[in-house]
Amino acid sequence: MKDTDVLVHGGGVGGLALAVKLASNGVDVAVVEQLKAESPSYKGELLQPKTLQLLDALGLLDEILKHGHTFDAIEFNELERRENDEPIHIGNSKMDYSLLFSPYNYALMIPHEKLKKIMLDKAREYSDHFTYIQPARFVGFEEGVAQIKYTYDKTYEKMSAHIYVGAEGRNSPTRNAMGVHSESKTYNHHFLTVTIPRPPEFQKGKIVTTNHRFLGLFPLPNEKIRTVFLIKAGAYKALKQEGIEYIHQAYKELCPELGDYVTQLQSWKDIQLMIPTMYHVDHYVSDNIALIGDAAHAVHPMAGEGMNLAIQDADVLGQLIVWMKQQPTWDMSHLQWYEKVRRPRAQFLLELSHLSALAYSFPYRWWRQVRMKSIVQMEKDPVLHVKQMLNISGLGRWDNTILDRAIQIGILPKRNKAINEEEQLSYFFERTEDYPWEKGEIE
C-alpha cells in the first residue's frame, strides 16, 4: 500500500493546479489520471484574470503567455436578419477587462491540453513531492483507504492519504462515495463548438446574435478561433442532415470575415455537441475528503467560468492543506475553511452565468429588446460595467443592487460618475478573505 499526504483523483487542470501548489510547498501529493492520451473532447480554454493571477503565483504564467492568446475586450454585435439579403447591425457594445485596476486586466485563451501539459511539466519539477499515476482511476474507498484500478492490467492497489480530493469532473466517483446531493438544471438550448482558422486581424472576443442565433468567437493562438454556436435542444441530428454547408452559411451570415475560413471545415465529425447543465453539491467536504471543480459544481458555459472555478478551488484548498501540514497534527476539521470560502463564490458565479444564459434562451423580440438594452446600459453605466467585469474576473465581488437592475433594463437613466481606483479595489478579494485561517481565528 502506497502512502502520501494528499491523493488527487483526476489529472485535469484543477487536479494539476492543486498538485503544483502542494508539491511546490513541500506537501507530498499523488495524482491519479485515467486518460492515457490527450482528450478529444472540448474543455474550457478561457482563463479569467483571477486565474491568471494564481497561475502567475505558481510560476506558470510566462509559459502560458507563450502558448496563449490574450485579449482585453469582448464585443457584442446584434444583427437583424433579412430575407434574401445580408443582415444589418442594430446594436454594438463592448465589455472591457482593461477597466480593472489590476495587472491581470485581460483574459487569455489557450488550448486545454496545452495548459494541462504546462501544469504537468511544472509539477514534475517537484519530483521529491509529486507522483503521477497514469493510466489509472479511483474506484472507491475500502475501510477509509482509496482503491486505485490500473487500466493497463486491470489490477488494484490501495493508496492511503491524509486527505483525498475528488477532481474527476462531472462523473465523480469521489462525489458518489461521499453521498453528497445536487440537483441539475438543464436548458432549452445546446451548443456546437469547433476550432477553425481565423484572419490575423481577428484579435478580440466577439459574440454575435440575432433574434434566433448566437455565435461566440474567442481567438486562440496560431491564428485559430474557438467558435460556440447555439442551437435548440434536440436539434443536433436534424442539423447534421442538412450537411456541413448549414454551418458554413450560418457562420458567414453572422460573421462574414470568417467566410473563407469556416469553409475549411469539411465534416461534422470535427464539431462537438455541448449540452449545458448546472448543479452545485450541498457540501464540498466530508471528514478527510474534498471536492473541487466540476465534481462540486457545473456552470453554464456562457461566462466561461468552469475551468476557472476549478483552478480557484485548487488554490484555496491547496493553501489550506499547506497550512494544515505545518500544524502539529492533521486536524481535518480545518478542511471546512475551504468550503466556507469557495462555496459562496462558486454559487455567485453559477447564478451570474445562469442569468447570462437566460439572456439568450428565448427568441421573442421583446426579450431581445430587453437584452440589447441591458448590454448597452451595462457598457455605458460605469458602475454596471466595472461590476460585471470584476465579478466575472474572479478578482473580487461587487453585488448588483435594485438600483443597478433598474438602470440595466432602462427604467432609470445610466450614471456618468466614473469609478475611481480606491473604490474599485475595496471590492477586490484580499488575502485574508482568500485564506482566512491564516489570521489565526479558527472557528
N, C-alpha and C positions, 0 to 999 in steps of 0.2 A: 504493500500500500504506500503510495506516494503522499507526501505532506507538503503544504505550502501555507503561507499566510492567507492568501486570497485566491479563490478559484473562480474564474470568469467563464460562464457558459455562453460562448458566442464571440467570434472574432470579427464583428463588423466595426464600424467606426466608433461606436460607443464603447464596446469592449476593449478595443485597442487604445483609445484615448485614456481609458481608466488604467490600462496596463502601463502605458508610458508614464502617467502621473505617479503610479505606485512604485514602479521599478526605479525611476529616476530619484526617488526619495528613500530608497533602501528597503522597500517592502517587497517580500517575495510574492510573486504573482504568476499564476499559470493560466493560460488562455486555451480553451478547447474549442476548435473550429471544425465543423463538419464538411465544409466545402473544400475540395482539393484542387479547384481551379477557379478562375475568375467567374463571377456570377453573370449570366447573360441578361438577367432581369434588371430593369431600371431601378435605381436607388437615388436618393437625394444627391444633388450636386451643388446646391446653393448654400454658401456659408455666409451667415449674418455677422454683423460687427462684433457682438459679444463672443461668438465662437472664434473669430479671428484673434481677438484679444487673448483668449485662453490658449489657442494653439501657438501664439507667439510666446507665451509664458513657458510652454513646453519645448521651445526651441524648434518648432516645426514650420513657422510661418514663412521663413525665407525660401525653403524648398517648395512650399505650396504656391507661393507667388510665382516661382519659376514655371510652374506647370498649370497655372490657373489664369483666368481672365477676370479682371476687376472692372466694376462699373459703379457709378455713384448715383444713378437715377434710373427710374422705371417710368417709361412713357405710357400713357393711356390714350388710345385712339378709338373713338366711337364713330362707326360708319352707318350710313343709311343705304341699304341695298336697293337697286333699281332694276326692274326687269329689262333684259336685253341691253344693259348699259353698265358702265363701271360704277361702283358705289361712290358716294360723296362723303367727305368728312363733315361731321356735325358736332364734334367735340374733341378737344385735345387738352390733356392735363399731364402733370409730371409730379412724381413723388421723389424727393431729393434727400439722399443719405448725407450729402455734404452739409446739411443744416446742423448736424450733430457736432457738438463741441467735444470731439474725441479724435485721437489719431486713427481710429478704426471707423472712419465715416464713409464706408463703402462696403459693397458686397463682392463676393467672389464666386465664380463658377469653376468647378474642377471635376473631371471625370471621377466617378465614385471609386472605381477600382484603383485609380492612381492615388487617390487620397489614402485608401487603405494600405497600399504598398509603402507610402511615405511613413505612415504611422508604424507599420510593422518593422520597417527598417530601423526606425528610431528606437523602438522597444528592444530590438536585438542588440543595440549598443550597450544595453544594461544586462548582459548575459548572466552576470552573477545573481540577478534577481528575477529574470524573466524566462519563462518556459512556454514554448508554443507547441501545442499538441494537435496535429492535423494529419489526416482527416479522422476525426472522432467527434462524439457528441455526448452530452449529458443526457441520461435517460431516466434519472430519478434518484431518490435517496433510499438508503437502506440503513436503518438504525443511525440516522443522522449523518451518514457518510455518502458522498456523491458516487454514483455508479457511472463510469465512462465506458462507452462502447466504441471500439476501434473499427472503422469502416472497412479497412483492407482485409482483416482476417476474422471479423465478427467476434472478437474476444472482448472480455470485460475487465475492467480494473477499478479498484476502489481508490478514491482520492479524498484525503482528509484536509480540511482547511478551517481556519478560524472563522472566515466569512465566505459565503457563497453568493455570487452575483449572477442573476439572470439577465443576459444581454442577447438572447436569441432572436428577438424580433416578435412579430405578431403571434406566431405559433410557438409560444414559450413553454417548454416542459417545466421550467422552474416556476413559472406562474401557476401552472396546473398543480404542481406539488405543494405550493403554498396555500392553494384553495381560495385565492382572492376572487372578488366578484367585480364584474364590469358589465355594462350594457352598451352594445354597439348602436351607433346611429348611422343609417345609410342615407344616400342622397338620390335625387331624381336624375342624376347625370353621371356619366363615366368620362374618362379621358383616353385619348390616343396620344402616345408620346413616341417620338423618334428624333434622332440626331441627323441633321443634314448639313451640307456645306452652306456657308454664308458669304456675302460680299464683305471685303475687308473693312468697309466703312460702317458696317453694322456693329456698333460697339456697346450700346446700352441695352438694358432690358426693355421689353415692349409688350404691352397687352392690347390686342385689337379685338373689338367687339362690335356686333350688330345686335339687332333685336333677338336673334336666334343663335348666334355663333360667338365663340370665344376662342382666341388663339393666343397663347402665351409664348413668348420668344425670349430666350436667355442665352447670350453668346458664351460659347466655350472657347478655349484656346485652339490654335491651329486652324482658324477660320472655319469653325464648326458652330452649330447653334442647336440647342435643345428646344424642341417645339412641343407644346402641350395643347391639344385640340379637344374641346368639349363636345361630347355627343350625348344624346338621350340615353338613359339607362335601357339596356336591352337592344340597342340599335346596331351593335357591332357586326353581327352576322349579315344583316341586310346591306350595310355599307360595303362590306367586303365583296359582296356580289356585284356591286357597281364597278368594281375594278379599282386599281390604284389611281386611275385618272380622276376619281372623285376627290382624292386628297390633293392631287395636283391643282385642280380647279379651285378648290376651297382656299388653298394657301395663296394662289395667285390673286384671287379676289380680295382677300383680307390684307395681304402684304405683297404688292406687285414686285417689290425689289427682290423677293425670293423666287420669282417665277422661273428663272433659268436654273435655279439651284434645286428646287423641290422636284423638278422633273428627273433629277438624277436618282430619285427614289424609285426603284423599279418593282418592289414586291411588298405585299402586306406582311410578309414574314419578318421584315425589319421593324414593323410597328408593334408596340406593346400596348395592350389594354390595361388601364389602371382603373380599379374600382375603389373610389374613396370611401372610407369609413372613419368613424370617430368613436373612441372609447377611452375610459380612464378608470383604472383599477381603484378599489376603495382604500387600499393601503399598499405602500411600497416595501415595507419591512415586516418581517416576521422572524423573531429570535435572531439568528445569525445569517439570515437570507435577505437579500435586497434585489429589487428590480430596477433596471434603467432602460431608457429608450422605448422602443415600440413594445417591449414586454410589459411596460407600465402604462403606456398611453399611445394612442394613434391619433394623429391630427390630420384634418383635411389638407391636401397639398397646396391649396390656393396661396397661402402665405409663405410657403417654402420653409416650414419650421421643423419638420420631423427629425432630420439628421441633426439640426442644431440643438434641439431639446435633448437628444441622446448624449451629445458631447458635453453639454452644460450639466446634465445629470452626472456624468462621469467626473467632471471637475469637482463638484461639491462632495460627492461620495468619496472620491479619491483623497481630497484634502482631509476629510473627516477620518478616513482609515489611517492615513499617515499620522494624524494626531493621536488616534487611539493606540497605535503601536508604541508611541512614545510614553504612554502611561504605564504605571507599574504592572497592571494586569489588563487583559482584554475584557472590557465591560461592554457587552452587546446592547445594553440599554441605550448607549450613546448613539447607536445607529438611527434612532428616532429623529435625531437632528437633521439627517439627510431628508427625510420625508417632510419635516416641518418647513425646510427651506424650499424644496423643489416642487412639492405637490401644488401649492397655491400658484406658483409661477407657471407651471405647466397648464393648470386649469385656466388661467387667464389667457394664455396663448391659444389653447383649444377653442375657447369662446371667441377670441378675436378672429381666428381662421374660419370658424363656423359662420360668423357674420359676413366675412368676405365671400364665402361660398354662397350664401343666400343671395347676395347681391347679383349673382349671375345664374341663379337657379330657375328663374321664371321668365318666360318670353313676352309677358304682357308689356304693351307700350307704356302704360302708366308706370310700371315698375322700372322700366328703363329710364324714364324721365327722372324718377327719384334717384336712381343710381348715378346718372350723369350729374345731377345737381349735387349729390353728396360728394362725388370725387372732385368736382370743381371747387366746392366750398372748402374741402379738406386741403386743397392745394393753396387757395388764396388766403385762408384764415391762418395766420402764423401759429396760433396755439394748436389748432387741429393738426396742422402739418407736422409740427415738432412732436406732438403726442403720438401720432401714427408712426413716425419714423423711429422714435425712441422705443415704443412698445414692440415693434417687430424686430428691432435690432437686438433685443435681449439685454442691452446695456442698462436698462432701468425700467421703471413703470410709472406711468402718469395716467391715472384713470380719467375717462371722459365723464363729464357732468351732464345734467339735464340741459343746461345752457348750451353745452357743446353740441348735443344732439339736435337741439332746435336750430342752431346755426347750420349744422351739417345738412339738414333736409330743407333749408331755405325759409323756415318760419321767421327767423331773425337774420339780420344782415351780418356779414362777416366782420370780424375785428381787424384792426390795422396795426395794433401795437406789436412790435417785434419782441421776441423772447430773448432776453439777454443771457449771457453765459452763466452767470451765477444762478439765475432761476432755473435754467435747464439742468445744470449739474446737480441741483438739490434733489432731483428725481432719479439720478443715476444710483445704481446699487453700490453701496460701499462694502469694503471688505468685511466689516462686522455684520453686514446683512447676508453676505455670501457664506461666511464661515462664523456664525455667532458663538459657537462653542469656544472659540479662541479668547473670548472675553473673560473666560473663567467662571461664567454664570451658568452652570449646568443645571437644567431643570429636571 
